[in-house]
Amino acid sequence: MNMVKTAMLIAFMTALFMGVGYLIGGTGGMMIAFVIALAMNAFSYWNADKMVLRMNGAVEVDENSAPEYYRMVRDLAANAGLPMPKVYIIKQDQPNAFATGRNPDNAAVAATTGLLETLTPEEVAGVMAHELAHVQNRDTLIMTITATLAGAISILGNFALFFGSGRNNHPLGLIGVLIAMIVAPFAAMIVQMAISRTREYSADRRGAEICGRPDLLASALAKIARAAGRHVNEPAERNPATAHMFIINPLNGQRADGLFSTHPDTQNRIDALMAMTDIGGQPPAREARPSPAPEPRRTSGVPGTGRRWGRSDGGGSGPWG
């Protein structure tokens, strides 16, 4: 998503936020909402990435604490022509990952321990390449700002129930209260979901190019989608406005490619990735159908797991081959 589209989306979300303020308190409420929205946009630009990482209990790691995972991200970032992002691990059984940060120079990527334990090293590389694609496409800024504003619109809509209905200067009376309570948060949710669904296909495509193996990401998506519904991601459940930031919806294992899905249908994404393999003229080194993860090779490297990330034979010039 380019900067013009990003600016347009932020303007739309800000206008929606102001609209809810108007429905609650008229012109005065709209102006108060405008000031709040400006403050939230500024705060989100500088701090939303830190908030998201803190919400999910992410712990920063380096080459000493998680050597092979860290080197994997470093090699992928170099392959994509990106600065080295900060690298985090989330102690969470659900396999998942996300990227955040206002630009490539201030980016961070995070993977759960469930992801690192469930997938093969090559599949982990495919997932992290996908997250780096979000960084390169500059999706991360709009992801975090949209999450912040969507959550705020929902909260402001709830305020309408308690503070809007009894005001004599309320512009639309009870109808305005209902719009503020239901329609505005619903509209924010739809915009949030539409953005996520569009972004994921683009990040899948670029991530496959970064790691050089579309089938690795396809295999990883299949595994993550099956496992996501078996584990409750409590931080994500407490903060559902951030669900669109993950590679797979952390709130449930839904596969429907419908209006209310924060992510495209996983099988559709897999099919698109495998089509890239066919177009490239190279048969996949292995089928996209996931195979059981190999036994841990060593017992150091990633806190909270029994795995180090890299090829078991020590060969290859990168983390994916």
VEXVEX-557904 format. One record per residue (C-alpha): residue number from 1; chain; residue in three letters; x, y, z. Coordinates in Angstrom, 3 decimals. Each point is the difference from the previous one (the first is absolute). Example, Ala and Ser with C-alpha at 12.3 -4.5 7.8 and 13.67 -1.06 7.14 Angstrom:
! VEXVEX-557904
+-----+--------+--------+----------+----------+----------+
: num : chaine : residu :        u :        v :        w :
+-----+--------+--------+----------+----------+----------+
:   1 :      A :    ala :   12.300 :   -4.500 :    7.800 :
:   2 :      A :    ser :    1.370 :    3.440 :   -0.660 :
+-----+--------+--------+----------+----------+----------+
This chain:
! VEXVEX-557904
+-----+--------+--------+----------+----------+----------+
: num : chaine : residu :        u :        v :        w :
+-----+--------+--------+----------+----------+----------+
:   1 :      A :    met :    0.000 :    0.000 :    0.000 :
:   2 :      A :    asn :    1.640 :    3.259 :   -1.060 :
:   3 :      A :    met :    0.186 :    3.154 :    2.075 :
:   4 :      A :    val :   -2.897 :    1.701 :   -1.814 :
:   5 :      A :    lys :   -2.355 :   -2.888 :    0.770 :
:   6 :      A :    thr :    1.288 :   -0.067 :    3.558 :
:   7 :      A :    ala :   -0.737 :    3.704 :    0.440 :
:   8 :      A :    met :   -3.479 :   -0.435 :   -1.511 :
:   9 :      A :    leu :   -0.794 :   -2.855 :    2.339 :
:  10 :      A :    ile :    1.195 :    1.869 :    3.076 :
:  11 :      A :    ala :   -2.134 :    2.964 :   -1.095 :
:  12 :      A :    phe :   -3.039 :   -2.256 :   -0.416 :
:  13 :      A :    met :    0.452 :   -1.614 :    3.415 :
:  14 :      A :    thr :    0.496 :    3.431 :    1.570 :
:  15 :      A :    ala :   -3.168 :    1.296 :   -1.701 :
:  16 :      A :    leu :   -1.907 :   -3.041 :    1.250 :
:  17 :      A :    phe :    1.263 :    0.660 :    3.507 :
:  18 :      A :    met :   -1.137 :    3.640 :   -0.289 :
:  19 :      A :    gly :   -3.369 :   -1.161 :   -1.302 :
:  20 :      A :    val :   -0.554 :   -2.083 :    3.110 :
:  21 :      A :    gly :    0.932 :    3.036 :    2.101 :
:  22 :      A :    tyr :   -2.586 :    2.076 :   -1.884 :
:  23 :      A :    leu :   -2.706 :   -2.624 :    0.533 :
:  24 :      A :    ile :    0.730 :   -0.015 :    3.713 :
:  25 :      A :    gly :    0.512 :    3.715 :    0.690 :
:  26 :      A :    gly :   -0.736 :    2.032 :   -3.103 :
:  27 :      A :    thr :    2.562 :    2.486 :   -1.297 :
:  28 :      A :    gly :    1.748 :    0.193 :    3.349 :
:  29 :      A :    gly :    0.288 :   -3.763 :    0.165 :
:  30 :      A :    met :    1.371 :   -0.079 :   -3.535 :
:  31 :      A :    met :    2.725 :    2.526 :    0.829 :
:  32 :      A :    ile :    0.972 :   -1.902 :    3.130 :
:  33 :      A :    ala :    0.160 :   -3.213 :   -2.039 :
:  34 :      A :    phe :    2.156 :    1.767 :   -2.599 :
:  35 :      A :    val :    2.523 :    1.075 :    2.633 :
:  36 :      A :    ile :    0.020 :   -3.500 :    1.483 :
:  37 :      A :    ala :    0.459 :   -1.552 :   -3.445 :
:  38 :      A :    leu :    2.968 :    2.264 :   -0.768 :
:  39 :      A :    ala :    1.586 :   -0.898 :    3.307 :
:  40 :      A :    met :   -0.625 :   -3.709 :   -0.571 :
:  41 :      A :    asn :    1.442 :    0.120 :   -3.530 :
:  42 :      A :    ala :    3.144 :    1.693 :    1.297 :
:  43 :      A :    phe :    0.281 :   -2.417 :    2.901 :
:  44 :      A :    ser :   -0.616 :   -2.992 :   -2.270 :
:  45 :      A :    tyr :    2.652 :    1.142 :   -2.461 :
:  46 :      A :    trp :    2.680 :    0.063 :    2.671 :
:  47 :      A :    asn :   -1.140 :   -2.580 :    2.530 :
:  48 :      A :    ala :   -2.603 :   -2.423 :   -1.369 :
:  49 :      A :    asp :    2.629 :   -2.603 :   -0.881 :
:  50 :      A :    lys :    1.247 :   -0.040 :    3.587 :
:  51 :      A :    met :   -3.576 :   -0.298 :    1.264 :
:  52 :      A :    val :   -0.774 :   -2.978 :   -2.232 :
:  53 :      A :    leu :    3.200 :   -1.780 :    1.016 :
:  54 :      A :    arg :   -0.713 :    0.664 :    3.673 :
:  55 :      A :    met :   -3.613 :   -1.167 :   -0.308 :
:  56 :      A :    asn :    1.217 :   -3.338 :   -1.303 :
:  57 :      A :    gly :    2.801 :   -0.434 :    2.528 :
:  58 :      A :    ala :    2.690 :    0.067 :   -2.694 :
:  59 :      A :    val :    3.608 :   -0.326 :    1.183 :
:  60 :      A :    glu :    2.818 :    1.353 :   -2.138 :
:  61 :      A :    val :    2.744 :   -2.478 :   -0.911 :
:  62 :      A :    asp :    3.389 :    0.375 :   -1.631 :
:  63 :      A :    glu :    2.724 :   -2.136 :   -1.510 :
:  64 :      A :    asn :    1.066 :   -1.216 :    3.432 :
:  65 :      A :    ser :   -3.407 :   -0.973 :    1.377 :
:  66 :      A :    ala :   -1.513 :   -1.456 :   -3.214 :
:  67 :      A :    pro :    2.883 :   -0.319 :   -2.479 :
:  68 :      A :    glu :   -1.489 :   -1.944 :   -2.879 :
:  69 :      A :    tyr :   -3.425 :    1.640 :    0.113 :
:  70 :      A :    tyr :    1.671 :    3.415 :    0.098 :
:  71 :      A :    arg :    2.383 :   -0.870 :   -2.842 :
:  72 :      A :    met :   -2.899 :   -1.314 :   -2.047 :
:  73 :      A :    val :   -1.768 :    3.357 :    0.243 :
:  74 :      A :    arg :    3.259 :    1.812 :   -0.721 :
:  75 :      A :    asp :    0.641 :   -2.026 :   -3.160 :
:  76 :      A :    leu :   -3.567 :    0.455 :   -1.203 :
:  77 :      A :    ala :    0.144 :    3.752 :    0.648 :
:  78 :      A :    ala :    3.231 :    0.206 :   -1.990 :
:  79 :      A :    asn :   -1.599 :   -1.990 :   -2.803 :
:  80 :      A :    ala :   -2.881 :    2.488 :   -0.070 :
:  81 :      A :    gly :    2.313 :    3.025 :    0.164 :
:  82 :      A :    leu :   -1.409 :    1.066 :    3.366 :
:  83 :      A :    pro :    1.685 :    1.296 :    3.144 :
:  84 :      A :    met :    0.233 :   -2.565 :    2.780 :
:  85 :      A :    pro :   -3.241 :    0.169 :    2.032 :
:  86 :      A :    lys :   -0.254 :   -0.648 :    3.705 :
:  87 :      A :    val :   -0.816 :   -3.639 :    0.658 :
:  88 :      A :    tyr :   -2.457 :   -1.198 :    2.645 :
:  89 :      A :    ile :   -1.338 :   -3.271 :    1.366 :
:  90 :      A :    ile :   -3.444 :   -0.363 :    1.596 :
:  91 :      A :    lys :   -0.507 :   -2.825 :    2.474 :
:  92 :      A :    gln :   -3.253 :   -1.258 :   -1.465 :
:  93 :      A :    asp :   -1.033 :   -3.534 :   -1.045 :
:  94 :      A :    gln :   -2.005 :    1.213 :   -2.984 :
:  95 :      A :    pro :    2.250 :    0.091 :   -3.084 :
:  96 :      A :    asn :   -0.119 :    3.529 :   -1.377 :
:  97 :      A :    ala :    2.110 :    3.036 :   -0.881 :
:  98 :      A :    phe :   -0.332 :    3.682 :   -0.803 :
:  99 :      A :    ala :    2.037 :    3.055 :   -0.977 :
: 100 :      A :    thr :   -0.297 :    3.534 :    1.295 :
: 101 :      A :    gly :    1.770 :    3.355 :   -0.153 :
: 102 :      A :    arg :   -0.546 :    3.357 :   -1.691 :
: 103 :      A :    asn :    2.554 :   -0.609 :   -2.797 :
: 104 :      A :    pro :    2.722 :   -2.466 :   -1.057 :
: 105 :      A :    asp :    2.590 :    1.811 :    2.115 :
: 106 :      A :    asn :   -2.113 :   -0.463 :    3.140 :
: 107 :      A :    ala :   -1.551 :   -3.407 :   -0.624 :
: 108 :      A :    ala :   -0.392 :   -3.062 :    2.166 :
: 109 :      A :    val :   -1.027 :   -3.570 :   -0.725 :
: 110 :      A :    ala :   -1.362 :   -2.426 :    2.566 :
: 111 :      A :    ala :   -0.634 :   -3.726 :   -0.039 :
: 112 :      A :    thr :   -1.664 :   -2.139 :    2.643 :
: 113 :      A :    thr :    1.729 :   -2.929 :    1.620 :
: 114 :      A :    gly :   -2.825 :   -2.101 :   -1.425 :
: 115 :      A :    leu :    1.038 :    1.031 :   -3.512 :
: 116 :      A :    leu :    3.660 :   -0.792 :    0.625 :
: 117 :      A :    glu :   -0.834 :   -3.393 :    1.490 :
: 118 :      A :    thr :   -2.675 :   -1.050 :   -2.514 :
: 119 :      A :    leu :    1.616 :    0.888 :   -3.319 :
: 120 :      A :    thr :    3.177 :   -1.175 :   -1.648 :
: 121 :      A :    pro :    2.822 :    2.570 :   -0.227 :
: 122 :      A :    glu :   -0.717 :    0.468 :   -3.706 :
: 123 :      A :    glu :   -3.682 :    0.678 :    0.689 :
: 124 :      A :    val :    0.919 :    2.470 :    2.740 :
: 125 :      A :    ala :    2.138 :    1.792 :   -2.588 :
: 126 :      A :    gly :   -3.020 :    0.206 :   -2.312 :
: 127 :      A :    val :   -2.116 :    1.537 :    2.768 :
: 128 :      A :    met :    2.648 :    2.530 :    0.994 :
: 129 :      A :    ala :    0.472 :    0.925 :   -3.674 :
: 130 :      A :    his :   -3.742 :    0.725 :   -0.110 :
: 131 :      A :    glu :    0.336 :    2.303 :    3.007 :
: 132 :      A :    leu :    2.973 :    1.764 :   -1.539 :
: 133 :      A :    ala :   -2.123 :    0.504 :   -3.119 :
: 134 :      A :    his :   -2.459 :    1.945 :    2.165 :
: 135 :      A :    val :    2.906 :    2.154 :    1.148 :
: 136 :      A :    gln :    1.215 :    0.548 :   -3.560 :
: 137 :      A :    asn :   -3.511 :    0.807 :   -1.230 :
: 138 :      A :    arg :   -0.339 :    2.467 :    2.896 :
: 139 :      A :    asp :   -3.110 :   -1.766 :    1.206 :
: 140 :      A :    thr :    1.132 :    0.089 :    3.607 :
: 141 :      A :    leu :   -0.770 :    3.680 :    0.588 :
: 142 :      A :    ile :   -3.535 :   -0.204 :   -1.313 :
: 143 :      A :    met :   -0.549 :   -3.294 :    1.856 :
: 144 :      A :    thr :    0.826 :    1.523 :    3.363 :
: 145 :      A :    ile :   -1.814 :    3.319 :   -0.547 :
: 146 :      A :    thr :   -3.097 :   -1.778 :   -1.312 :
: 147 :      A :    ala :   -0.011 :   -2.311 :    3.008 :
: 148 :      A :    thr :    0.241 :    2.972 :    2.369 :
: 149 :      A :    leu :   -2.751 :    2.030 :   -1.669 :
: 150 :      A :    ala :   -2.306 :   -2.994 :   -0.485 :
: 151 :      A :    gly :    0.241 :   -0.824 :    3.684 :
: 152 :      A :    ala :   -0.599 :    3.639 :    0.950 :
: 153 :      A :    ile :   -3.062 :    0.275 :   -2.261 :
: 154 :      A :    ser :   -1.497 :   -3.079 :    1.631 :
: 155 :      A :    ile :    0.613 :    1.433 :    3.474 :
: 156 :      A :    leu :   -1.429 :    3.384 :   -0.998 :
: 157 :      A :    gly :   -3.037 :   -1.740 :   -1.451 :
: 158 :      A :    asn :   -0.606 :   -1.671 :    3.343 :
: 159 :      A :    phe :    0.144 :    3.388 :    1.705 :
: 160 :      A :    ala :   -2.957 :    1.091 :   -2.114 :
: 161 :      A :    leu :   -2.272 :   -2.325 :    1.945 :
: 162 :      A :    phe :    0.795 :    1.746 :    3.283 :
: 163 :      A :    phe :    0.633 :    3.589 :   -1.029 :
: 164 :      A :    gly :   -1.875 :    0.608 :   -3.217 :
: 165 :      A :    ser :   -3.656 :   -0.837 :    0.409 :
: 166 :      A :    gly :   -0.909 :    2.612 :    2.578 :
: 167 :      A :    arg :    1.617 :    3.041 :   -1.588 :
: 168 :      A :    asn :   -2.371 :    2.669 :   -1.320 :
: 169 :      A :    asn :    2.528 :    1.097 :   -2.637 :
: 170 :      A :    his :    0.489 :   -3.485 :   -1.324 :
: 171 :      A :    pro :   -0.358 :    0.455 :   -3.788 :
: 172 :      A :    leu :   -1.898 :   -3.159 :   -0.882 :
: 173 :      A :    gly :   -1.434 :   -1.086 :    3.322 :
: 174 :      A :    leu :   -0.395 :   -3.728 :    0.549 :
: 175 :      A :    ile :    0.853 :   -0.746 :   -3.641 :
: 176 :      A :    gly :    3.320 :    1.774 :    0.428 :
: 177 :      A :    val :    0.746 :   -2.008 :    3.129 :
: 178 :      A :    leu :   -0.713 :   -3.258 :   -1.825 :
: 179 :      A :    ile :    2.204 :    1.030 :   -2.920 :
: 180 :      A :    ala :    2.822 :    0.903 :    2.371 :
: 181 :      A :    met :   -0.404 :   -3.267 :    1.893 :
: 182 :      A :    ile :   -0.367 :   -2.413 :   -2.906 :
: 183 :      A :    val :    0.631 :    1.403 :   -3.451 :
: 184 :      A :    ala :    3.251 :    1.909 :    0.640 :
: 185 :      A :    pro :    1.863 :   -2.854 :    1.768 :
: 186 :      A :    phe :   -1.335 :   -2.383 :   -2.650 :
: 187 :      A :    ala :    1.310 :    2.257 :   -2.781 :
: 188 :      A :    ala :    3.398 :    0.223 :    1.705 :
: 189 :      A :    met :    0.098 :   -3.783 :    0.280 :
: 190 :      A :    ile :   -0.843 :   -0.461 :   -3.688 :
: 191 :      A :    val :    2.739 :    2.427 :   -1.064 :
: 192 :      A :    gln :    2.467 :   -1.738 :    2.282 :
: 193 :      A :    met :   -0.861 :   -3.409 :   -1.424 :
: 194 :      A :    ala :    0.059 :    1.177 :   -3.614 :
: 195 :      A :    ile :    3.481 :    1.432 :    0.456 :
: 196 :      A :    ser :    1.285 :   -3.179 :    1.607 :
: 197 :      A :    arg :   -1.406 :   -2.287 :   -2.680 :
: 198 :      A :    thr :    1.588 :    2.080 :   -2.788 :
: 199 :      A :    arg :    3.347 :    0.232 :    1.776 :
: 200 :      A :    glu :    0.377 :   -3.706 :    0.636 :
: 201 :      A :    tyr :   -0.018 :   -1.037 :   -3.655 :
: 202 :      A :    ser :    2.605 :    2.642 :   -0.807 :
: 203 :      A :    ala :    2.200 :   -0.995 :    2.943 :
: 204 :      A :    asp :   -0.309 :   -3.685 :   -0.918 :
: 205 :      A :    arg :    1.192 :    0.744 :   -3.511 :
: 206 :      A :    arg :    2.933 :    2.178 :    1.058 :
: 207 :      A :    gly :    0.896 :   -2.313 :    2.888 :
: 208 :      A :    ala :    0.245 :   -2.908 :   -2.422 :
: 209 :      A :    glu :    2.352 :    2.067 :   -2.133 :
: 210 :      A :    ile :    2.167 :    0.899 :    3.006 :
: 211 :      A :    cys :    0.474 :   -3.581 :    1.157 :
: 212 :      A :    gly :    0.020 :   -1.382 :   -3.552 :
: 213 :      A :    arg :   -2.381 :   -2.867 :    0.790 :
: 214 :      A :    pro :   -3.751 :    0.642 :   -0.260 :
: 215 :      A :    asp :   -0.695 :   -3.587 :    1.064 :
: 216 :      A :    leu :    1.669 :    0.586 :    3.387 :
: 217 :      A :    leu :   -2.407 :    2.780 :    0.893 :
: 218 :      A :    ala :   -2.917 :   -2.030 :   -1.370 :
: 219 :      A :    ser :    0.956 :   -2.927 :    2.237 :
: 220 :      A :    ala :    0.404 :    2.304 :    2.993 :
: 221 :      A :    leu :   -3.431 :    1.576 :   -0.522 :
: 222 :      A :    ala :   -1.656 :   -3.403 :   -0.102 :
: 223 :      A :    lys :    1.618 :   -1.023 :    3.289 :
: 224 :      A :    ile :   -0.710 :    3.290 :    1.745 :
: 225 :      A :    ala :   -3.652 :    0.060 :   -1.084 :
: 226 :      A :    arg :   -0.581 :   -3.511 :    1.355 :
: 227 :      A :    ala :    1.710 :    0.699 :    3.300 :
: 228 :      A :    ala :   -1.314 :    3.527 :    0.640 :
: 229 :      A :    gly :   -3.471 :   -1.129 :    1.027 :
: 230 :      A :    arg :    1.402 :   -2.492 :    2.524 :
: 231 :      A :    his :    1.690 :    2.652 :    2.126 :
: 232 :      A :    val :   -1.499 :    3.064 :    1.642 :
: 233 :      A :    asn :    2.090 :    3.115 :   -0.558 :
: 234 :      A :    glu :   -1.046 :    1.886 :    3.121 :
: 235 :      A :    pro :    1.783 :    3.316 :   -0.760 :
: 236 :      A :    ala :   -1.639 :    0.107 :   -3.438 :
: 237 :      A :    glu :   -3.388 :   -0.878 :    1.489 :
: 238 :      A :    arg :    0.358 :    2.929 :    2.393 :
: 239 :      A :    asn :    0.986 :    2.331 :   -2.847 :
: 240 :      A :    pro :   -1.979 :   -1.170 :   -3.071 :
: 241 :      A :    ala :    0.715 :    3.248 :   -1.890 :
: 242 :      A :    thr :    3.542 :   -1.334 :   -0.593 :
: 243 :      A :    ala :   -1.154 :   -3.309 :   -1.532 :
: 244 :      A :    his :    0.591 :    1.194 :   -3.565 :
: 245 :      A :    met :    3.719 :    0.432 :    0.711 :
: 246 :      A :    phe :    0.692 :   -3.730 :    0.323 :
: 247 :      A :    ile :    0.781 :   -2.284 :   -2.929 :
: 248 :      A :    ile :   -3.046 :   -2.134 :    0.928 :
: 249 :      A :    asn :   -3.033 :    1.216 :    1.952 :
: 250 :      A :    pro :    0.980 :   -0.594 :    3.652 :
: 251 :      A :    leu :   -3.570 :    0.174 :    1.308 :
: 252 :      A :    asn :   -1.222 :   -3.214 :   -1.591 :
: 253 :      A :    gly :    0.748 :   -2.489 :   -2.746 :
: 254 :      A :    gln :   -2.709 :    1.177 :   -2.383 :
: 255 :      A :    arg :    0.577 :   -0.749 :   -3.668 :
: 256 :      A :    ala :   -2.923 :    1.908 :   -1.484 :
: 257 :      A :    asp :    1.023 :    2.560 :   -2.586 :
: 258 :      A :    gly :   -3.016 :    2.124 :    0.832 :
: 259 :      A :    leu :   -0.771 :    3.535 :    1.069 :
: 260 :      A :    phe :    0.900 :   -0.497 :    3.649 :
: 261 :      A :    ser :    3.336 :   -1.750 :   -0.479 :
: 262 :      A :    thr :    3.089 :    1.984 :    0.998 :
: 263 :      A :    his :    2.081 :   -2.109 :   -2.368 :
: 264 :      A :    pro :   -0.532 :   -1.572 :   -3.417 :
: 265 :      A :    asp :   -0.854 :   -3.663 :   -0.160 :
: 266 :      A :    thr :    3.166 :   -1.958 :    0.726 :
: 267 :      A :    gln :   -0.528 :   -2.423 :   -2.862 :
: 268 :      A :    asn :   -0.349 :    2.908 :   -2.421 :
: 269 :      A :    arg :    3.318 :    1.350 :    1.227 :
: 270 :      A :    ile :    1.635 :   -3.408 :   -0.362 :
: 271 :      A :    asp :   -1.356 :   -0.383 :   -3.533 :
: 272 :      A :    ala :    1.385 :    3.414 :   -0.968 :
: 273 :      A :    leu :    3.415 :   -0.916 :    1.389 :
: 274 :      A :    met :    0.097 :   -3.347 :   -1.770 :
: 275 :      A :    ala :   -0.971 :    1.758 :   -3.227 :
: 276 :      A :    met :    3.158 :    2.081 :    0.439 :
: 277 :      A :    thr :    1.993 :   -3.220 :    0.216 :
: 278 :      A :    asp :   -1.553 :   -1.217 :   -3.250 :
: 279 :      A :    ile :    0.659 :    3.309 :   -1.758 :
: 280 :      A :    gly :    3.594 :   -0.033 :    1.156 :
: 281 :      A :    gly :    0.524 :   -3.261 :   -1.801 :
: 282 :      A :    gln :    1.580 :   -1.704 :    2.992 :
: 283 :      A :    pro :   -1.785 :   -2.893 :    1.678 :
: 284 :      A :    pro :   -0.201 :    0.322 :    3.758 :
: 285 :      A :    ala :    2.740 :   -1.783 :    1.901 :
: 286 :      A :    arg :   -2.748 :   -1.498 :    2.110 :
: 287 :      A :    glu :   -3.751 :    0.075 :    0.002 :
: 288 :      A :    ala :   -1.866 :    2.869 :    1.575 :
: 289 :      A :    arg :   -1.780 :   -2.567 :    2.141 :
: 290 :      A :    pro :    1.706 :    0.396 :    3.382 :
: 291 :      A :    ser :    2.070 :   -2.818 :    1.422 :
: 292 :      A :    pro :    0.733 :   -0.588 :    3.689 :
: 293 :      A :    ala :    2.587 :    2.368 :    1.406 :
: 294 :      A :    pro :    3.421 :   -1.611 :    0.527 :
: 295 :      A :    glu :    1.311 :   -0.766 :    3.442 :
: 296 :      A :    pro :    1.883 :    2.870 :    1.620 :
: 297 :      A :    arg :    3.618 :   -0.046 :   -1.052 :
: 298 :      A :    arg :    1.347 :    1.825 :    3.022 :
: 299 :      A :    thr :   -1.439 :    1.338 :    3.226 :
: 300 :      A :    ser :    1.193 :    3.581 :   -0.127 :
: 301 :      A :    gly :   -0.687 :    3.034 :   -2.112 :
: 302 :      A :    val :   -3.627 :    1.004 :    0.503 :
: 303 :      A :    pro :   -1.161 :    0.700 :    3.556 :
: 304 :      A :    gly :   -2.926 :   -2.180 :    0.946 :
: 305 :      A :    thr :    0.538 :   -2.530 :   -2.792 :
: 306 :      A :    gly :    2.233 :   -2.952 :   -0.697 :
: 307 :      A :    arg :    1.035 :    1.071 :   -3.467 :
: 308 :      A :    arg :    2.714 :    1.937 :   -1.743 :
: 309 :      A :    trp :   -0.771 :    1.249 :   -3.478 :
: 310 :      A :    gly :    2.104 :   -1.010 :   -2.940 :
: 311 :      A :    arg :    0.704 :   -2.995 :   -2.198 :
: 312 :      A :    ser :    0.716 :   -3.191 :    1.848 :
: 313 :      A :    asp :    2.844 :   -0.835 :   -2.357 :
: 314 :      A :    gly :    1.630 :    3.391 :    0.463 :
: 315 :      A :    gly :   -0.079 :    0.677 :   -3.707 :
: 316 :      A :    gly :   -1.518 :    2.711 :   -2.164 :
: 317 :      A :    ser :    0.682 :    3.691 :   -0.206 :
: 318 :      A :    gly :   -3.323 :    1.180 :    1.404 :
: 319 :      A :    pro :   -2.612 :   -1.042 :    2.520 :
: 320 :      A :    trp :   -2.358 :   -1.390 :   -2.628 :
: 321 :      A :    gly :    2.254 :   -2.382 :   -1.925 :
+-----+--------+--------+----------+----------+----------+
